[in-house]
Amino acid sequence: MILSVSISPDNNYAISSSFDKNIRVWYLATGELIIILRGHKKELVAVAISLDNKYIISGSSDITIKIWE
């Protein structure tokens, strides 16, 4: 189940967070899944992408925030 979605400032990517503890990065033009990021111990409740598209920030029920490059 998807819990949060963020669209990149250039509208090229969607980043989704989910109950399965993973972040997925999607290329919007094709709907292609680019990468799955793993590292949280509980479900992800929030996800965002930086204005320069270089970082993804995720927040989890495990009471952590991660910054992904």
N, CA and C of each residue as an Amber inpcrd file, in Angstrom:
protein
   207
   0.8270000  -1.1620000   0.0000000   0.0000000   0.0000000   0.0000000
   0.8870000   1.2460000   0.0000000   0.6090000   2.1710000  -0.8960000
   1.3620000   3.4200000  -0.9790000   0.8510000   4.3740000   0.0940000
   1.7880000   4.9860000   0.8180000   1.4300000   5.9050000   1.8880000
   1.7180000   7.3570000   1.5550000   2.6510000   7.6040000   0.6240000
   3.0150000   8.9700000   0.2760000   3.6160000   8.9900000  -1.1230000
   3.3730000  10.0880000  -1.8470000   3.9480000  10.2700000  -3.1820000
   4.4420000  11.7000000  -3.2980000   5.5890000  11.8450000  -3.9510000
   6.1380000  13.1690000  -4.2330000   6.5750000  13.1970000  -5.6980000
   6.3140000  14.3120000  -6.3620000   6.7170000  14.4960000  -7.7550000
   7.9300000  15.4190000  -7.7790000   8.9340000  15.0710000  -8.5850000
  10.1410000  15.8980000  -8.6740000   9.8070000  17.2680000  -9.2560000
  10.5810000  18.2850000  -8.8980000  10.3240000  19.6350000  -9.3930000
  10.3190000  19.7400000 -10.9220000  11.0630000  18.8900000 -11.6030000
  11.0810000  18.9180000 -13.0650000   9.9800000  18.0520000 -13.6820000
   9.1350000  17.4640000 -12.8430000   8.0160000  16.6130000 -13.2650000
   8.4340000  15.3580000 -14.0240000   9.6620000  14.9140000 -13.8530000
  10.1370000  13.7070000 -14.5300000   9.9870000  12.4430000 -13.6840000
   9.9650000  12.5880000 -12.3750000   9.9790000  11.4300000 -11.4840000
   8.8770000  11.5070000 -10.4350000   8.3790000  10.3450000 -10.0520000
   7.4950000  10.2100000  -8.8930000   8.2180000   9.3220000  -7.8980000
   8.1560000   9.7000000  -6.6410000   8.7720000   8.9280000  -5.5810000
   7.6510000   8.4930000  -4.6510000   7.5370000   7.1960000  -4.4280000
   6.4780000   6.6940000  -3.5620000   7.0710000   5.9880000  -2.3470000
   6.3890000   6.1500000  -1.2330000   6.7650000   5.4230000  -0.0200000
   5.6200000   4.4870000   0.3090000   5.9540000   3.3960000   0.9880000
   4.9120000   2.3940000   1.1780000   5.0080000   1.6680000   2.5090000
   3.9620000   0.9070000   2.7530000   3.8530000   0.1020000   3.9600000
   4.9160000  -0.9870000   4.0020000   5.4540000  -1.3720000   2.8350000
   6.4610000  -2.4450000   2.7960000   7.8840000  -1.9640000   3.1160000
   8.0180000  -0.7230000   3.6050000   9.2920000  -0.1460000   4.0660000
  10.2050000   0.3070000   2.9310000   9.7140000   0.3540000   1.7110000
  10.5460000   0.6970000   0.5560000  10.1270000   2.0080000  -0.0890000
  11.1110000   2.6310000  -0.7430000  10.8820000   3.8080000  -1.5700000
  11.0430000   3.3630000  -3.0120000  10.1280000   3.7910000  -3.8540000
  10.2380000   3.4790000  -5.2780000  10.3280000   4.7740000  -6.0660000
  11.2390000   4.7840000  -7.0270000  11.4100000   5.9440000  -7.9020000
  10.9220000   5.5380000  -9.2880000   9.9880000   6.3030000  -9.8310000
   9.3470000   6.0140000 -11.1120000   9.6690000   7.1130000 -12.1250000
   9.9230000   6.7200000 -13.3620000  10.0830000   7.6860000 -14.4490000
   8.6980000   7.9070000 -15.0440000   8.1850000   9.1270000 -14.9370000
   6.7970000   9.3820000 -15.2830000   6.4910000   9.2570000 -16.7740000
   7.4290000   9.5700000 -17.6470000   7.1640000   9.5160000 -19.0890000
   6.8040000   8.1090000 -19.5540000   7.3800000   7.1010000 -18.8980000
   7.1550000   5.7170000 -19.3250000   6.4700000   4.8620000 -18.2640000
   6.4190000   5.3500000 -17.0270000   5.8850000   4.5580000 -15.9280000
   6.8600000   3.5110000 -15.4160000   8.1030000   3.5910000 -15.8890000
   9.1300000   2.6110000 -15.5290000   9.6000000   2.8010000 -14.0900000
   9.7360000   1.6880000 -13.3700000  10.3190000   1.7020000 -12.0350000
  11.8320000   1.7950000 -12.1900000  12.4480000   2.8570000 -11.6630000
  13.8810000   3.0970000 -11.8090000  14.6900000   2.3470000 -10.7510000
  14.2610000   2.4790000  -9.4950000  15.0210000   1.8760000  -8.3940000
  14.1130000   1.7020000  -7.1800000  14.4470000   0.7300000  -6.3640000
  13.8040000   0.5480000  -5.0660000  14.8690000   0.7830000  -3.9980000
  14.5750000   1.6810000  -3.0680000  15.4960000   1.9890000  -1.9730000
  14.9800000   1.3210000  -0.7020000  15.8690000   0.6100000  -0.0230000
  15.5140000  -0.1110000   1.2020000  16.4190000   0.3550000   2.3420000
  15.8720000   0.3910000   3.5540000  16.7230000   0.7600000   4.6660000
  15.9750000   1.0760000   5.9480000  14.6880000   1.3530000   5.8420000
  13.9030000   1.6050000   7.0490000  13.4190000   0.2880000   7.6460000
  13.1280000   0.3140000   8.9450000  12.6890000  -0.8920000   9.6380000
  11.1720000  -0.9940000   9.7670000  10.4650000   0.1180000   9.5360000
   9.0030000   0.1300000   9.5750000   8.4830000   0.9050000   8.3710000
   7.1610000   0.9550000   8.2460000   6.5580000   1.5970000   7.0870000
   6.9730000   3.0650000   6.9590000   7.0240000   3.5080000   5.7120000
   7.3740000   4.8890000   5.4040000   6.1140000   5.7310000   5.3780000
   6.1370000   6.8390000   6.0730000   4.9450000   7.6690000   6.1460000
   5.0740000   8.9560000   5.3410000   6.2930000   9.3020000   4.9310000
   6.4790000  10.5290000   4.1550000   7.7090000  10.4140000   3.2770000
   7.6320000  11.0750000   2.1330000   8.7610000  11.1040000   1.2110000
   8.7350000  12.4350000   0.4640000   9.9200000  12.9620000   0.1870000
  10.0420000  14.2180000  -0.5560000  11.3240000  14.1710000  -1.3760000
  11.3990000  15.0390000  -2.3690000  12.5990000  15.1320000  -3.2010000
  13.0760000  16.5770000  -3.1840000  14.3900000  16.7590000  -3.1690000
  14.9510000  18.1060000  -3.1120000  14.7210000  18.8490000  -4.4280000
  14.7850000  20.1570000  -4.3700000  14.5360000  20.9870000  -5.5530000
  15.5030000  20.7130000  -6.6940000  16.7130000  20.2610000  -6.3740000
  17.7020000  19.9640000  -7.4180000  17.6840000  18.4950000  -7.8570000
  16.7120000  17.7250000  -7.3700000  16.5480000  16.2950000  -7.7010000
  17.7030000  15.4160000  -7.2250000  18.5670000  15.9040000  -6.3630000
  19.7330000  15.1230000  -5.9270000  19.4730000  14.2660000  -4.7000000
  18.4600000  14.6200000  -3.9100000  18.2260000  13.9230000  -2.6470000
  16.7620000  13.5420000  -2.4870000  16.5520000  12.3820000  -1.8880000
  15.2300000  11.9560000  -1.4660000  15.2720000  11.8980000   0.0540000
  14.2530000  12.4340000   0.6830000  14.1650000  12.4390000   2.1330000
  12.9620000  11.5810000   2.5170000  13.1720000  10.6510000   3.4380000
  12.0830000   9.7660000   3.8380000  11.9340000   9.7490000   5.3520000
  10.6950000   9.6250000   5.7790000  10.3890000   9.5220000   7.1960000
   9.6070000   8.2470000   7.4540000   9.9210000   7.5860000   8.5560000
   9.3490000   6.2770000   8.8340000   8.7520000   6.2000000  10.2290000
   7.8860000   5.2050000  10.4100000   7.3280000   4.9160000  11.7340000
   8.3860000   4.3850000  12.6940000   9.5640000   4.0480000  12.1610000
  10.6510000   3.6050000  13.0420000  11.3570000   4.7970000  13.7000000
  10.7750000   5.9700000  13.5490000  11.2320000   7.2160000  14.1540000
  12.6030000   7.6320000  13.5990000  12.7930000   7.4300000  12.3090000
  14.0100000   7.8880000  11.6480000  13.6510000   8.6680000  10.3900000
  14.5780000   9.5200000  10.0200000  14.5250000  10.2260000   8.7460000
  15.8180000   9.8800000   8.0340000  15.7040000   9.5610000   6.7540000
  16.8920000   9.2350000   5.9620000  16.9790000  10.1730000   4.7840000
  18.2110000  10.5050000   4.4200000  18.4800000  11.2910000   3.2290000
  19.2390000  10.4010000   2.2660000  18.6690000  10.2230000   1.0720000
  19.2140000   9.3390000   0.0510000  19.7960000  10.1950000  -1.0550000
  20.9850000   9.8440000  -1.5120000  21.6310000  10.5940000  -2.5840000
  21.4570000   9.8840000  -3.9080000
